[in-house]
Amino acid sequence: MEQFLKDNILVSIGNTFTHFGIVKSLQEKFDCNLYAISDAEKWSERFLEDQKIINFEKIWYFSFQTKDILGKPDMDYLKEFEKKYKINLWQTAFVDRKINYFNRYYNFSHDEILLIMEQACRLCEKVLEESKPKFLFIKTTVSHNDHLLYQMCQNLGIKILMLRPSRFGFKSIISQEIDKLDSIDIQIKNKSELEPKEYLKKFNFRTEIEQIKTNYKIGWNKKMKSFFNFVLNNKIEDFRNLGKTRKNILLKNTAIRLHFRKKSMKSFVDKNSIYDIKNNIPFVYFPLHKEPERSLLIGAPFYTNQLEVIENIAKSLPVKYRLFVKDHPAMLKTTMWVRSKNFYKQIIDLPNVELIHHSVNQDEILEKCKLVITIKGSSALEAAIENKPSIIFNDADFTEISSIFTLKSIEELPITIKNALKTKVKKSEVVQYLKKIDDNSVEHNTVELMYGFEKIFPYPGFNQDPEYSEDKIVSYLEKYRDSFDKLAEEHIRKIKILSKN
């Protein structure tokens, strides 16, 4: 056993237990002090308390700290916290779909939100003071809890190892920031020739996502059983379930009501979309993001109103161009977050905007468009691979490619569009970026790892407890041992590099 690593490591554990598996492999190879903070549901917290698989020095739980939202927040504390850590707490609060406008069951008041944030701030400070970590292991942040912890560690100089998806299928990256490749880790070991289109075809993230549909489906009977179990036995244990009364669930979550809303929306989209893209029409392409989505809430928090973005693009186009908009395929398939018919009507009412039907192949659109504009999507990178310029509204790790323009302010959109339309893609820059991804990512099946867990421990829904046991966890860890070993080794490699620097 190697003995060089004696540092404290704080691990953020979520519902799918990916980091639990990584740390299980890590502790077998290195001697270190392990601490954990869990943002998982109650069922996994009970398991973590009793498990003997990993020797954690101490474990903290976010949900235990967020039960009480009565009273007044300590504004002096929050003010000093913002100053100390250089964190905008309101912006951090709005990233959480359980707190913001995506919560269909409960509207949190000003004081309630700040009380939730205060408790999270105090817990994070306590955890960091007691664990004194040199490294934080964390997945891509999606809630106010983990994003707050991530920001605090950034400002305290704690080294972050964030396991995040690359923009390609079957590849994950470990980096200190979500939207940057670690410059200290760029080695370009891959000296061979690399063809961008072939690379995208081989590591297409849509292929990986497709496996979700085929490999992981919850039967309708299980959904209905879970639904009625919760309606009959629901109990509120923390703020995440506020408003989930029997009445609200029956009124706001009925499958029949949502089914007819989706049917009405789909009928409108089918009748008012274009299916055939003419070659003689110069157009700019804007793909909508699905909602709710991290890339909007955290990645581009000031551009979450996509209708407003579309209108601003339409106003900024040169006179001979049109704007073609296509919805994210997931939004046309989901029942939970169906857009309103009025949403699409406002798009097609703009005189120089057309709605592309979601069945039209994106490759055809990229081939025929003159420019891609996206808020924070991978379509900007795909455009570069297809030899088309693009504009993105916030930095990403691929904006080092000169044909991908990062918008500095909305007022600069018209001139940025004109400059982008005149720009040629430099294939050498695209190849260089792909080599960086190739040399600094871990190749493994992310979907299989995540949904393999949920197959073994199917979540009943509505805050119910799944069947959970240490024997099943051990079975899961052994089944995917190769993946966890590979991810643990990549964490160790990053720790060595960060320690040297």
PyMOL commands that set and color helices and strands:
alter all, ss='L'
color gray80, all
select helices_A, chain A and resi 18-29+42-50+63-65+75-85+89-94+110-131+144-156+183-185+196-202+205-215+220-233+239-241+246-252+255-272+294-297+306-316+329-332+341-348+362-368+379-385+410-421+427-439+446-456+470-479+481-500
alter helices_A, ss='H'
color red, helices_A
select strands_A, chain A and resi 8-13+33-38+56-61+135-139+159-165+171-175+283-287+322-326+353-356+371-374+390-392+404-406+442-443
alter strands_A, ss='S'
color yellow, strands_A
deselect
rebuild
show_as cartoon
